[in-house]
């Protein structure tokens, strides 16, 4: 059980690193960035290129490659925001989604042209290839490092948003950008810096995943699906809700593989559907914390009970109907 918990936490921290940037972009810039997964893929390819052709596979070389790859992705993100994306701020969400999807196509073909279509990977540095034993459970050094990095970044977000003047400016931009601009803040450069920060996190997560997952075309599409599930569970625009959503998703997926491998990914989608159904009735500030963790253990119980597929299918149908009917019922009650 502790091994599955470790695996779930590692998955959760990877997803939090990339999903927090996506949530930050929507919270401040009010843009759904479908190309966020492409930045993640560019970070992975860049880290592999630096390790393979420049610095080698030592611990220092890998650390250098991770930082440089994340910085390169941040610069690319800044250029995209300054030259292209800023023209979409006052457009409808459909235009924003189509525009960022076009970026996905451009970045995907650019990666194929530069790095080809063959899968590549990075070996773990020798100092991070071992493991330590905790209560008779093997904890790989690299997985432990990922969990620590994720927690440090979560803590850094909390300090930035709640204990700094820049954090107050970010929260003000999310609430009323026009008023913030009228008070003398350069909102344009604030948006650029936020997009670069989100891009840096996407590149960082892409670079860190290279010793665990193979890098190949399509990596961007695979990860963006999981990221959107995490963001929906935690609440779009909420960085700390994203952390709770990542934990709920990662633990559900990890324990689901243990007790019911074929159903594990479906459990994550059902978790998202149930959260969407009950969210209109949840009025707490930290909604994801209020029901994300209990829902995770509820699905673990569901998986361990090996419920027949017909029951699971009925649950999915009820969840989808609930997503449609819940907003209407809430509107009627409020009126």
C-alpha positions as CSV (number, residue, x, y, z in Angstrom):
1,X,0.0,0.0,0.0
2,X,2.8,2.4,0.8
3,X,4.4,1.6,-2.6
4,X,1.2,2.6,-4.3
5,X,0.9,5.7,-2.2
6,X,4.4,6.7,-3.3
7,X,3.6,6.1,-6.9
8,X,0.4,8.1,-6.6
9,X,2.2,11.0,-4.9
10,X,4.9,11.0,-7.7
11,X,2.2,11.1,-10.4
12,X,0.4,13.8,-8.5
13,X,3.4,16.0,-8.2
14,X,4.2,15.7,-11.9
15,X,0.7,16.7,-12.8
16,X,0.7,19.5,-10.3
17,X,3.8,21.0,-11.8
18,X,2.2,21.3,-15.2
19,X,-1.4,21.8,-14.2
20,X,-0.6,24.7,-11.8
21,X,0.8,26.7,-14.7
22,X,-2.4,26.0,-16.8
23,X,-4.5,27.1,-13.8
24,X,-2.4,30.2,-13.3
25,X,-2.8,31.2,-16.9
26,X,-6.6,30.9,-16.7
27,X,-6.8,32.6,-13.3
28,X,-4.9,35.7,-14.4
29,X,-5.1,35.8,-18.2
30,X,-8.5,34.2,-18.5
31,X,-7.3,32.0,-21.4
32,X,-7.6,28.3,-21.8
33,X,-4.2,27.3,-23.1
34,X,-4.6,24.1,-25.0
35,X,-0.9,24.4,-26.1
36,X,0.3,24.0,-22.5
37,X,1.0,20.3,-23.2
38,X,3.2,21.3,-26.2
39,X,5.4,23.4,-23.9
40,X,5.7,20.4,-21.7
41,X,6.8,18.3,-24.7
42,X,9.3,21.0,-25.8
43,X,10.8,21.0,-22.3
44,X,11.2,17.2,-22.5
45,X,12.9,17.2,-25.9
46,X,15.2,20.1,-25.0
47,X,16.4,18.4,-21.8
48,X,17.1,15.2,-23.8
49,X,19.0,17.1,-26.4
50,X,21.2,18.9,-23.8
51,X,21.9,15.7,-21.9
52,X,22.5,13.6,-25.0
53,X,24.7,16.1,-27.0
54,X,26.2,18.5,-24.5
55,X,26.5,17.7,-20.8
56,X,26.2,14.0,-20.5
57,X,24.2,12.0,-17.9
58,X,25.9,13.1,-14.7
59,X,23.8,14.5,-11.8
60,X,25.2,18.0,-12.4
61,X,24.6,17.7,-16.1
62,X,21.1,16.5,-15.7
63,X,20.3,19.4,-13.3
64,X,21.8,21.9,-15.7
65,X,19.7,20.4,-18.6
66,X,16.5,20.6,-16.5
67,X,17.0,24.3,-15.6
68,X,18.1,25.3,-19.2
69,X,15.2,23.4,-20.7
70,X,12.7,25.1,-18.4
71,X,14.2,28.5,-19.1
72,X,14.1,27.9,-22.9
73,X,10.4,27.0,-22.7
74,X,9.8,30.1,-20.6
75,X,11.4,32.3,-23.2
76,X,9.3,30.6,-25.9
77,X,6.2,31.1,-23.9
78,X,7.1,34.8,-23.4
79,X,7.5,35.3,-27.2
80,X,4.2,33.5,-27.9
81,X,2.4,35.7,-25.4
82,X,3.9,39.0,-26.6
83,X,3.6,38.4,-30.3
84,X,0.5,36.2,-30.6
85,X,-1.6,35.4,-27.6
86,X,-2.2,38.9,-26.4
87,X,-4.5,39.5,-29.4
88,X,-6.8,36.8,-28.1
89,X,-7.5,38.3,-24.6
90,X,-10.8,40.0,-25.5
91,X,-12.0,37.3,-27.8
92,X,-14.5,34.6,-27.1
93,X,-13.3,31.3,-25.5
94,X,-13.9,29.4,-28.8
95,X,-11.4,31.6,-30.6
96,X,-8.9,31.2,-27.8
97,X,-9.2,27.4,-27.9
98,X,-8.9,27.3,-31.6
99,X,-5.9,29.5,-31.6
100,X,-4.1,27.5,-28.9
101,X,-5.0,24.3,-30.7
102,X,-3.3,25.8,-33.8
103,X,-0.2,26.3,-31.7
104,X,-0.4,22.6,-30.8
105,X,-0.2,21.7,-34.4
106,X,2.7,24.1,-35.1
107,X,4.7,22.9,-32.1
108,X,4.1,19.2,-32.9
109,X,5.4,19.5,-36.4
110,X,8.3,21.7,-35.3
111,X,9.3,19.0,-32.8
112,X,9.1,16.3,-35.4
113,X,11.2,18.3,-37.8
114,X,13.9,19.0,-35.2
115,X,14.0,15.8,-33.2
116,X,12.4,13.3,-35.5
117,X,9.7,10.7,-34.7
118,X,11.7,8.0,-33.0
119,X,11.1,7.7,-29.2
120,X,14.0,8.9,-27.0
121,X,14.6,8.8,-23.3
122,X,17.1,9.9,-20.6
123,X,18.7,7.6,-18.1
124,X,18.5,8.5,-14.5
125,X,21.8,9.9,-13.1
126,X,23.6,7.2,-11.2
127,X,23.3,9.1,-7.9
128,X,19.5,9.1,-8.4
129,X,19.1,5.5,-9.7
130,X,19.0,3.9,-6.3
131,X,16.4,3.7,-3.6
132,X,16.0,3.8,0.2
133,X,13.9,1.5,2.3
134,X,11.1,2.8,4.5
135,X,8.9,0.3,6.4
136,X,10.0,-2.4,4.0
137,X,8.9,-0.3,1.0
138,X,11.4,0.8,-1.6
139,X,11.4,4.5,-2.2
140,X,13.4,5.4,-5.3
141,X,15.5,8.5,-4.9
142,X,14.2,10.1,-8.0
143,X,10.6,9.7,-7.1
144,X,11.3,11.2,-3.7
145,X,13.1,14.1,-5.3
146,X,10.0,14.7,-7.5
147,X,7.7,14.7,-4.5
148,X,10.0,17.2,-2.7
149,X,10.2,19.5,-5.7
150,X,6.4,19.5,-6.0
151,X,5.8,20.3,-2.4
152,X,8.5,23.1,-2.5
153,X,6.8,24.7,-5.5
154,X,3.4,24.4,-3.8
155,X,4.8,26.1,-0.8
156,X,6.5,28.7,-3.0
157,X,3.2,29.5,-4.7
158,X,1.6,30.0,-1.3
159,X,4.3,32.4,-0.2
160,X,4.2,34.3,-3.5
161,X,0.4,34.7,-3.6
162,X,-0.1,35.4,0.1
163,X,3.0,37.0,1.5
164,X,4.4,39.2,-1.2
165,X,3.4,42.5,-2.9
166,X,3.7,40.9,-6.3
167,X,1.3,38.2,-5.2
168,X,-1.3,40.8,-4.3
169,X,-0.9,42.3,-7.7
170,X,-1.4,38.9,-9.3
171,X,-4.6,38.4,-7.3
172,X,-5.8,41.9,-8.2
173,X,-5.2,41.1,-11.9
174,X,-7.3,38.0,-11.6
175,X,-10.2,40.1,-10.1
176,X,-10.1,43.4,-12.0
177,X,-7.4,43.9,-14.6
178,X,-8.9,47.3,-15.8
179,X,-8.8,48.8,-12.3
180,X,-5.3,47.5,-11.7
181,X,-4.1,49.1,-14.9
182,X,-5.8,52.4,-13.9
183,X,-3.8,52.3,-10.7
184,X,-0.6,52.4,-12.6
185,X,0.4,48.7,-12.9
186,X,1.8,47.6,-16.2
187,X,-0.7,44.8,-16.8
188,X,0.8,43.9,-20.2
189,X,4.1,42.9,-18.7
190,X,2.4,41.2,-15.7
191,X,0.6,39.0,-18.2
192,X,3.9,38.2,-20.0
193,X,5.6,37.3,-16.7
194,X,2.7,35.1,-15.6
195,X,2.7,33.2,-18.9
196,X,6.5,32.8,-18.7
197,X,6.2,31.4,-15.2
198,X,3.5,29.0,-16.3
199,X,5.7,28.0,-19.3
200,X,8.7,27.5,-17.0
201,X,6.7,25.1,-14.9
202,X,5.5,23.2,-18.0
203,X,9.1,23.0,-19.2
204,X,10.3,21.9,-15.8
205,X,7.8,19.1,-15.5
206,X,8.7,18.0,-19.1
207,X,12.4,17.9,-18.3
208,X,11.9,16.1,-15.0
209,X,9.7,13.4,-16.6
210,X,12.4,12.3,-19.2
211,X,14.0,9.6,-17.0
212,X,10.6,8.1,-16.2
213,X,8.7,8.3,-19.5
214,X,9.8,8.0,-23.1
215,X,9.7,11.1,-25.3
216,X,7.8,10.8,-28.6
217,X,5.4,12.7,-30.8
218,X,1.9,12.8,-29.1
219,X,3.3,13.3,-25.6
220,X,1.7,16.7,-25.6
221,X,-1.8,15.4,-26.3
222,X,-1.5,12.6,-23.8
223,X,-0.5,14.9,-20.9
224,X,-3.0,17.7,-21.6
225,X,-5.9,15.3,-21.1
226,X,-4.7,14.3,-17.7
227,X,-4.0,18.0,-16.9
228,X,-7.5,19.1,-17.8
229,X,-8.9,16.3,-15.6
230,X,-6.8,17.6,-12.6
231,X,-7.7,21.2,-13.3
232,X,-11.4,20.4,-13.5
233,X,-11.3,18.4,-10.3
234,X,-9.5,21.2,-8.4
235,X,-11.2,24.1,-10.0
236,X,-10.1,26.1,-13.1
237,X,-8.1,29.1,-11.9
238,X,-7.3,27.8,-8.4
239,X,-3.6,26.8,-8.0
240,X,-4.1,25.2,-4.6
241,X,-7.3,23.5,-5.9
242,X,-5.1,22.1,-8.6
243,X,-2.8,20.6,-5.9
244,X,-5.8,18.8,-4.3
245,X,-7.1,17.7,-7.7
246,X,-3.6,16.3,-8.6
247,X,-3.5,14.4,-5.3
248,X,-7.0,13.0,-5.9
249,X,-6.2,12.0,-9.4
250,X,-2.8,10.5,-8.7
251,X,-3.9,8.4,-5.7
252,X,-7.1,7.2,-7.5
253,X,-5.0,6.1,-10.6
254,X,-2.3,4.5,-8.5
255,X,-4.6,2.4,-6.2
256,X,-6.9,1.7,-9.2
257,X,-4.1,0.0,-11.0
258,X,-3.4,-2.1,-7.9
259,X,-6.9,-3.4,-7.4
260,X,-8.5,-3.1,-10.9
261,X,-6.0,-2.2,-13.6
262,X,-8.5,-2.0,-16.5
263,X,-10.7,0.3,-14.6
264,X,-8.1,2.7,-13.1
265,X,-8.3,5.4,-15.8
266,X,-12.1,5.2,-15.9
267,X,-12.1,5.8,-12.2
268,X,-10.4,9.2,-12.8
269,X,-13.0,10.3,-15.3
270,X,-15.8,9.2,-12.9
271,X,-14.1,11.2,-10.1
272,X,-14.2,14.2,-12.4
273,X,-17.8,13.7,-13.3
274,X,-18.9,13.3,-9.7
275,X,-17.0,16.4,-8.7
276,X,-18.7,18.4,-11.4
277,X,-22.1,17.2,-10.2
278,X,-21.6,18.1,-6.6
279,X,-19.6,21.3,-7.0
280,X,-22.7,23.6,-7.4
281,X,-23.8,22.6,-3.9
282,X,-20.3,22.9,-2.3
283,X,-19.8,26.5,-1.0
284,X,-16.5,26.1,0.9
285,X,-13.5,28.1,-0.1
286,X,-11.4,25.0,-0.6
287,X,-14.0,22.9,-2.4
288,X,-11.4,20.4,-3.7
289,X,-10.2,19.7,-0.2
290,X,-13.7,19.3,1.1
291,X,-14.7,16.5,-1.3
292,X,-11.6,15.6,-3.3
293,X,-10.0,13.4,-0.6
294,X,-13.2,11.7,0.5
295,X,-14.1,11.0,-3.1
296,X,-10.7,9.4,-3.7
297,X,-11.2,7.0,-0.8
298,X,-14.8,6.4,-2.0
299,X,-13.5,5.3,-5.4
300,X,-10.9,3.1,-3.8
301,X,-13.7,1.3,-2.0
302,X,-15.6,1.1,-5.3
303,X,-12.6,-0.5,-7.0
304,X,-11.8,-2.9,-4.2
305,X,-15.4,-4.1,-4.2
306,X,-15.1,-5.0,-7.9
307,X,-18.5,-3.6,-8.9
308,X,-19.9,-5.2,-12.1
309,X,-19.4,-3.2,-15.3
310,X,-23.1,-2.6,-15.8
311,X,-23.2,-0.8,-12.5
312,X,-20.1,1.2,-13.4
313,X,-21.6,2.1,-16.8
314,X,-24.8,3.2,-15.1
315,X,-22.8,5.4,-12.7
316,X,-21.1,7.1,-15.7
317,X,-24.4,7.8,-17.3
318,X,-25.9,9.2,-14.1
319,X,-22.8,11.3,-13.7
320,X,-23.1,12.7,-17.2
321,X,-26.8,13.5,-16.8
322,X,-26.0,15.1,-13.5
323,X,-23.4,17.4,-15.1
324,X,-26.2,18.6,-17.5
325,X,-29.0,18.9,-14.9
326,X,-27.0,20.2,-11.9
327,X,-26.5,23.8,-13.2
328,X,-30.2,24.0,-14.2
329,X,-31.4,22.8,-10.8
330,X,-29.1,25.3,-9.1
331,X,-30.4,28.2,-11.2
332,X,-34.0,27.3,-10.4
333,X,-33.2,27.2,-6.6
334,X,-31.4,30.5,-6.7
335,X,-34.2,32.2,-8.6
